[in-house]
Amino acid sequence: MEKFVTFSELSEMLGISPSRLYDLIRDGIFPEPSRNPKNQRPYFRKEDVDSCRQVLATRVGLNGQPYTPNRKRKTGSATATLRDRHESLIASLSALGMTATPKQVDEAVKSLPDAGKGLEEGDLVKQVFLALRRKP
């Protein structure tokens, strides 16, 4: 049986608000949801979720237009910043076909020189990807 994701679940998974998700679908950046024939509620298939993650990782929408994420507000909390950074890394790794938990990503980041500080996002993704591939 195929697993489906609700609109709210996808919004939470991607770390964006439901209204932002609606906007991205309307603009053709993200795929249109399928509809339940009984009640017309939207849902997303695994392929749709993967497409959304790919858009977040590549910053290019399904319509070919660049996707610019909303800037996150600074929280002043190092923990929140680290959590946000790991969510982005996990989404990028997922787009590359790798599944990783926050704990695995945290360990991989800590194994990098200076915990990856000073690396551009693309370089950080590459180094974490390589570190996780080396793990048994």
Residue frames as a rotation matrix with the C-alpha (Angstrom) as fourth column:
MET 1
0.578 0.816 0.000 0.00
0.816 -0.578 0.000 0.00
0.000 0.000 -1.000 0.00
GLU 2
-0.194 -0.656 0.730 1.34
0.633 -0.652 -0.417 3.41
0.749 0.381 0.541 -0.95
LYS 3
-0.151 0.053 -0.987 1.95
0.912 -0.379 -0.160 5.96
-0.382 -0.924 0.009 1.82
PHE 4
0.195 0.295 0.935 0.44
0.642 -0.759 0.106 9.39
0.742 0.580 -0.337 1.39
VAL 5
-0.693 -0.448 -0.565 1.31
0.715 -0.527 -0.460 12.66
-0.092 -0.723 0.685 3.11
THR 6
0.453 0.887 -0.094 -1.27
0.878 -0.462 -0.124 15.27
-0.153 -0.026 -0.988 4.04
PHE 7
0.502 -0.189 0.844 -0.88
0.323 -0.864 -0.386 18.95
0.802 0.466 -0.373 3.28
SER 8
0.853 -0.134 0.505 -0.06
-0.493 -0.526 0.693 19.73
0.173 -0.840 -0.515 6.94
GLU 9
0.735 -0.604 0.307 2.45
0.300 0.696 0.653 16.88
-0.608 -0.388 0.693 7.16
LEU 10
0.357 -0.617 0.702 4.26
0.893 0.004 -0.451 18.06
0.275 0.787 0.552 4.03
SER 11
0.651 -0.064 0.756 4.34
-0.086 -0.996 -0.010 21.62
0.754 -0.058 -0.654 5.32
GLU 12
0.859 -0.307 0.410 5.90
-0.436 -0.018 0.900 20.42
-0.269 -0.951 -0.150 8.58
MET 13
0.646 -0.625 0.438 8.33
0.621 0.764 0.175 18.06
-0.444 0.159 0.882 6.83
LEU 14
0.271 -0.516 0.812 9.64
0.808 -0.337 -0.484 20.84
0.524 0.787 0.326 4.60
GLY 15
-0.331 -0.401 -0.854 9.74
0.870 -0.481 -0.111 23.42
-0.366 -0.780 0.508 7.39
ILE 16
-0.952 0.102 0.290 7.53
0.055 -0.873 0.485 25.93
0.302 0.478 0.825 5.60
SER 17
-0.639 0.769 0.020 4.17
-0.342 -0.261 -0.903 27.40
-0.689 -0.584 0.430 6.55
PRO 18
-0.194 0.662 0.724 0.98
0.700 0.611 -0.371 26.06
-0.687 0.435 -0.582 4.96
SER 19
0.737 0.496 -0.458 0.34
0.077 -0.736 -0.673 29.44
-0.671 0.461 -0.581 3.33
ARG 20
-0.049 -0.839 -0.543 3.84
-0.783 -0.305 0.542 29.42
-0.620 0.451 -0.641 1.81
LEU 21
-0.698 -0.161 0.698 3.24
0.145 0.923 0.358 25.89
-0.701 0.351 -0.621 0.56
TYR 22
0.363 0.895 0.259 -0.01
0.599 -0.011 -0.801 27.02
-0.714 0.446 -0.540 -1.11
ASP 23
0.613 -0.179 -0.769 1.87
-0.464 -0.870 -0.168 29.90
-0.639 0.460 -0.616 -2.77
LEU 24
-0.455 -0.889 -0.050 4.62
-0.615 0.273 0.740 27.60
-0.644 0.368 -0.671 -4.07
ILE 25
-0.443 0.403 0.801 2.05
0.564 0.820 -0.100 25.19
-0.697 0.408 -0.590 -5.54
ARG 26
0.632 0.742 -0.224 0.08
0.349 -0.530 -0.773 28.06
-0.693 0.410 -0.594 -7.11
ASP 27
0.452 -0.541 -0.709 3.28
-0.687 -0.719 0.110 29.45
-0.569 0.437 -0.696 -8.67
GLY 28
0.906 -0.044 -0.420 4.23
-0.287 0.667 -0.688 26.05
0.311 0.744 0.592 -10.14
ILE 29
-0.040 -0.960 0.276 7.33
-0.939 -0.058 -0.339 25.71
0.342 -0.273 -0.899 -7.97
PHE 30
-0.737 -0.085 0.670 5.97
-0.434 0.820 -0.373 22.60
-0.518 -0.566 -0.642 -6.18
PRO 31
-0.907 0.399 -0.136 3.71
0.130 0.572 0.810 19.90
0.401 0.717 -0.571 -7.69
GLU 32
-0.180 0.940 0.291 -0.07
-0.833 -0.303 0.462 20.05
0.523 -0.159 0.838 -7.45
PRO 33
-0.695 -0.017 0.718 -1.43
-0.530 0.687 -0.497 17.67
-0.485 -0.726 -0.487 -4.82
SER 34
-0.771 0.561 -0.300 -3.63
0.186 0.650 0.737 14.74
0.608 0.512 -0.606 -5.74
ARG 35
-0.453 0.702 0.549 -7.19
-0.867 -0.489 -0.091 14.85
0.204 -0.518 0.830 -4.38
ASN 36
-0.890 0.283 0.356 -9.09
0.065 0.854 -0.516 12.24
-0.451 -0.436 -0.779 -2.43
PRO 37
-0.801 0.595 0.071 -12.11
0.048 -0.054 0.997 11.43
0.597 0.802 0.015 -4.62
LYS 38
-0.174 0.779 -0.603 -14.37
0.901 0.374 0.222 11.01
0.398 -0.504 -0.766 -1.60
ASN 39
0.520 0.382 -0.764 -13.76
0.760 -0.615 0.209 14.37
-0.390 -0.690 -0.610 0.09
GLN 40
0.751 -0.251 0.611 -11.44
0.380 -0.592 -0.710 16.31
0.540 0.766 -0.349 -2.28
ARG 41
0.855 -0.514 -0.073 -8.80
-0.176 -0.420 0.890 16.74
-0.488 -0.748 -0.449 0.45
PRO 42
0.594 -0.697 -0.402 -5.30
-0.639 -0.106 -0.762 17.22
0.488 0.710 -0.508 -0.96
TYR 43
0.760 -0.492 0.425 -2.59
-0.051 0.607 0.793 14.64
-0.648 -0.624 0.436 -0.42
PHE 44
0.358 -0.749 -0.557 0.93
-0.934 -0.279 -0.225 14.08
0.013 0.601 -0.799 -1.73
ARG 45
0.977 -0.121 -0.178 2.48
0.091 0.981 -0.171 10.86
0.195 0.151 0.969 -3.00
LYS 46
0.494 -0.863 -0.106 6.09
0.500 0.182 0.847 9.90
-0.711 -0.472 0.521 -2.28
GLU 47
-0.094 -0.526 0.845 7.12
0.991 -0.130 0.029 11.19
0.094 0.841 0.533 -5.72
ASP 48
0.594 0.391 0.703 5.57
0.352 -0.912 0.209 14.58
0.723 0.123 -0.680 -4.90
VAL 49
0.949 -0.285 -0.135 7.44
0.055 -0.272 0.961 14.76
-0.310 -0.919 -0.242 -1.59
ASP 50
0.154 -0.940 0.304 10.69
0.786 0.303 0.539 13.83
-0.599 0.156 0.786 -3.36
SER 51
0.103 -0.048 0.994 10.04
0.841 -0.530 -0.112 16.55
0.532 0.847 -0.014 -5.97
CYS 52
0.907 0.276 0.317 9.51
0.068 -0.840 0.538 19.14
0.415 -0.466 -0.781 -3.23
ARG 53
0.699 -0.708 -0.104 12.74
0.232 0.086 0.969 18.12
-0.677 -0.701 0.224 -1.51
GLN 54
-0.004 -0.693 0.721 14.57
0.983 0.130 0.130 18.31
-0.184 0.709 0.681 -4.84
VAL 55
0.485 0.250 0.838 13.28
0.488 -0.872 -0.022 21.87
0.726 0.420 -0.545 -5.34
LEU 56
0.993 -0.108 0.040 14.52
-0.091 -0.519 0.850 22.85
-0.071 -0.848 -0.525 -1.88
ALA 57
0.420 -0.891 0.174 17.92
0.493 0.384 0.781 21.31
-0.762 -0.242 0.600 -2.54
THR 58
-0.230 -0.543 0.807 18.46
0.966 -0.030 0.256 22.70
-0.115 0.839 0.532 -6.04
ARG 59
-0.361 0.221 -0.906 16.56
0.207 -0.928 -0.309 25.99
-0.909 -0.299 0.289 -5.60
VAL 60
-0.888 0.181 -0.422 14.93
-0.457 -0.263 0.850 25.41
0.043 0.948 0.317 -9.00
GLY 61
-0.207 0.917 0.341 11.16
-0.620 0.147 -0.770 24.93
-0.756 -0.371 0.539 -9.16
LEU 62
-0.207 0.225 0.952 9.32
0.492 0.865 -0.097 22.36
-0.846 0.448 -0.290 -11.24
ASN 63
0.832 0.549 0.085 8.40
0.382 -0.455 -0.804 25.21
-0.403 0.701 -0.588 -13.59
GLY 64
0.279 -0.829 0.484 12.11
0.887 0.030 -0.461 25.92
0.368 0.558 0.744 -14.17
GLN 65
0.526 -0.027 0.850 11.98
-0.117 -0.992 0.041 29.18
0.842 -0.121 -0.525 -12.23
PRO 66
-0.606 -0.785 -0.127 14.40
0.069 0.107 -0.992 29.85
0.793 -0.610 -0.011 -9.38
TYR 67
0.561 0.717 -0.415 13.05
0.476 0.131 0.870 29.20
0.677 -0.685 -0.268 -5.91
THR 68
-0.489 -0.663 0.567 14.04
-0.137 -0.584 -0.800 31.71
0.861 -0.469 0.195 -3.25
PRO 69
-0.079 0.472 -0.878 13.23
0.848 0.494 0.190 30.57
0.523 -0.730 -0.439 0.26
ASN 70
0.768 0.333 0.548 11.98
-0.039 -0.829 0.558 33.04
0.639 -0.450 -0.624 2.82
ARG 71
-0.351 -0.918 0.185 14.74
-0.237 -0.104 -0.966 34.17
0.906 -0.383 -0.181 5.10
LYS 72
0.262 0.377 -0.889 14.57
0.740 0.513 0.435 32.62
0.620 -0.771 -0.145 8.52
ARG 73
0.702 0.019 0.712 14.41
-0.356 -0.857 0.373 34.99
0.617 -0.515 -0.594 11.42
LYS 74
-0.426 -0.884 -0.191 17.38
-0.116 0.263 -0.958 34.91
0.897 -0.386 -0.215 13.73
THR 75
0.622 0.689 -0.372 16.42
0.220 0.302 0.927 33.30
0.751 -0.659 0.036 16.99
GLY 76
0.269 -0.608 0.747 19.59
-0.841 -0.526 -0.126 34.01
0.469 -0.595 -0.652 18.88
SER 77
0.597 -0.002 0.802 19.73
-0.544 0.734 0.407 30.36
-0.589 -0.679 0.437 19.85
ALA 78
-0.419 -0.823 -0.384 22.70
-0.888 0.283 0.363 28.31
-0.190 0.493 -0.849 18.72
THR 79
-0.637 0.250 0.729 20.59
0.049 0.957 -0.285 25.17
-0.769 -0.146 -0.622 19.17
ALA 80
0.489 0.872 -0.038 17.90
0.071 -0.083 -0.994 26.46
-0.870 0.483 -0.102 16.82
THR 81
0.368 -0.436 -0.821 20.52
-0.887 -0.431 -0.169 27.45
-0.280 0.790 -0.545 14.24
LEU 82
-0.725 -0.661 0.193 22.14
-0.598 0.744 0.299 24.01
-0.341 0.102 -0.935 14.43
ARG 83
-0.259 0.730 0.632 18.72
0.252 0.683 -0.686 22.33
-0.933 -0.018 -0.361 14.10
ASP 84
0.679 0.512 -0.526 17.91
-0.307 -0.453 -0.837 24.48
-0.667 0.730 -0.151 11.05
ARG 85
-0.068 -0.803 -0.592 21.27
-0.977 -0.066 0.201 23.68
-0.200 0.593 -0.780 9.50
HIS 86
-0.796 -0.213 0.567 20.74
-0.212 0.975 0.069 19.95
-0.567 -0.065 -0.821 9.99
GLU 87
0.214 0.939 0.268 17.23
0.164 0.236 -0.958 20.11
-0.963 0.249 -0.103 8.47
SER 88
0.606 -0.067 -0.793 18.70
-0.709 -0.497 -0.500 21.74
-0.360 0.865 -0.349 5.38
LEU 89
-0.498 -0.859 -0.121 21.48
-0.847 0.451 0.282 19.15
-0.188 0.243 -0.952 5.23
ILE 90
-0.532 0.365 0.764 19.02
0.052 0.915 -0.401 16.27
-0.845 -0.174 -0.506 5.63
ALA 91
0.601 0.782 -0.164 16.84
-0.070 -0.153 -0.986 17.68
-0.796 0.604 -0.037 2.82
SER 92
0.325 -0.565 -0.759 19.87
-0.935 -0.310 -0.170 18.11
-0.139 0.765 -0.629 0.57
LEU 93
-0.726 -0.595 0.344 21.11
-0.570 0.801 0.182 14.58
-0.384 -0.064 -0.921 1.33
SER 94
-0.070 0.806 0.588 17.63
0.132 0.592 -0.795 13.23
-0.989 0.022 -0.147 0.61
ALA 95
0.711 0.315 -0.628 17.71
-0.500 -0.402 -0.767 14.94
-0.494 0.860 -0.128 -2.79
LEU 96
-0.160 -0.860 -0.485 20.95
-0.982 0.186 -0.006 13.05
0.096 0.475 -0.875 -3.43
GLY 97
0.327 0.403 -0.855 19.23
-0.422 0.872 0.249 9.77
0.846 0.279 0.455 -2.56
MET 98
-0.630 -0.601 -0.492 20.67
0.218 0.472 -0.854 9.40
0.746 -0.645 -0.166 0.93
THR 99
0.599 0.798 0.072 18.59
0.055 -0.130 0.990 8.94
0.799 -0.589 -0.122 4.06
ALA 100
-0.551 -0.797 -0.248 20.15
0.397 0.011 -0.918 10.25
0.734 -0.604 0.310 7.26
THR 101
0.482 0.667 -0.569 18.91
0.820 -0.114 0.561 10.97
0.309 -0.737 -0.601 10.75
PRO 102
0.811 -0.182 0.555 19.67
-0.255 -0.965 0.055 14.23
0.526 -0.186 -0.830 12.55
LYS 103
0.767 -0.547 0.336 21.99
-0.244 0.235 0.941 12.28
-0.593 -0.803 0.047 14.88
GLN 104
0.413 -0.618 0.669 23.94
0.812 0.583 0.037 10.82
-0.413 0.528 0.742 11.94
VAL 105
0.548 -0.172 0.819 24.24
0.508 -0.709 -0.489 14.24
0.665 0.683 -0.301 10.32
ASP 106
0.904 -0.199 0.379 25.35
-0.408 -0.672 0.618 15.79
0.132 -0.713 -0.688 13.62
GLU 107
0.602 -0.706 0.373 28.08
0.173 0.571 0.802 13.15
-0.780 -0.418 0.466 14.02
ALA 108
0.350 -0.450 0.822 29.23
0.937 0.168 -0.307 13.65
0.000 0.877 0.480 10.41
VAL 109
0.729 -0.054 0.682 29.38
0.101 -0.977 -0.186 17.44
0.677 0.205 -0.707 10.86
LYS 110
0.868 -0.393 0.303 31.33
-0.415 -0.240 0.877 17.08
-0.272 -0.888 -0.372 14.11
SER 111
0.524 -0.693 0.496 33.84
0.563 0.718 0.409 14.83
-0.639 0.065 0.766 12.32
LEU 112
0.603 -0.270 0.750 34.71
0.632 -0.412 -0.656 17.64
0.486 0.870 -0.078 9.88
PRO 113
-0.541 -0.816 -0.205 37.54
0.809 -0.438 -0.392 20.08
0.230 -0.378 0.897 10.62
ASP 114
-0.988 0.156 -0.017 36.10
-0.135 -0.900 -0.413 22.96
-0.080 -0.406 0.910 12.69
ALA 115
-0.436 0.869 0.234 32.72
0.414 0.425 -0.805 21.15
-0.799 -0.254 -0.545 12.51
GLY 116
-0.120 0.370 0.921 32.27
0.993 0.067 0.102 22.47
-0.023 0.927 -0.376 8.97
LYS 117
0.545 0.299 -0.783 32.37
0.403 -0.913 -0.068 26.12
-0.735 -0.279 -0.618 10.01
GLY 118
-0.139 -0.578 -0.804 33.32
-0.419 -0.702 0.576 28.39
-0.897 0.417 -0.144 7.14
LEU 119
-0.837 -0.114 0.535 32.22
0.372 0.599 0.710 25.93
-0.401 0.793 -0.459 4.45
GLU 120
-0.640 0.673 -0.372 29.73
-0.765 -0.512 0.390 27.06
0.072 0.534 0.842 1.83
GLU 121
0.154 0.809 0.568 26.46
-0.788 0.447 -0.424 25.12
-0.597 -0.382 0.706 1.95
GLY 122
0.783 0.150 -0.604 27.24
-0.564 0.582 -0.586 23.05
0.263 0.800 0.540 -1.15
ASP 123
-0.197 -0.941 -0.275 30.68
-0.517 0.338 -0.786 22.11
0.833 -0.013 -0.554 0.17
LEU 124
-0.541 0.072 0.838 29.21
-0.814 0.207 -0.543 21.22
-0.213 -0.976 -0.053 3.55
VAL 125
0.595 0.798 0.097 26.62
-0.716 0.581 -0.386 18.94
-0.365 0.161 0.917 1.91
LYS 126
0.541 -0.457 -0.706 29.37
-0.469 0.533 -0.704 17.27
0.698 0.712 0.074 -0.10
GLN 127
-0.528 -0.828 0.186 31.60
-0.599 0.208 -0.773 16.70
0.602 -0.520 -0.606 2.94
VAL 128
-0.263 0.523 0.811 28.74
-0.826 0.313 -0.469 15.36
-0.499 -0.793 0.349 5.07
PHE 129
0.753 0.531 -0.389 27.63
-0.658 0.593 -0.464 13.10
-0.016 0.606 0.796 2.20
LEU 130
0.187 -0.780 -0.597 31.14
-0.428 0.483 -0.764 11.70
0.884 0.398 -0.243 1.86
ALA 131
-0.656 -0.412 0.633 31.51
-0.727 0.119 -0.676 11.27
0.203 -0.904 -0.377 5.64
LEU 132
0.127 0.801 0.585 28.23
-0.812 0.423 -0.403 9.35
-0.570 -0.424 0.704 5.84
ARG 133
0.751 0.090 -0.654 29.20
-0.553 0.627 -0.549 7.13
0.361 0.774 0.521 2.89
ARG 134
-0.250 -0.942 -0.224 32.44
-0.525 0.326 -0.786 6.20
0.813 -0.079 -0.576 4.65
LYS 135
-0.329 0.186 0.926 30.56
-0.918 0.168 -0.360 5.10
-0.223 -0.968 0.115 7.79
PRO 136
-0.968 -0.043 -0.249 29.94
-0.110 0.958 0.264 1.32
0.227 0.283 -0.932 8.02
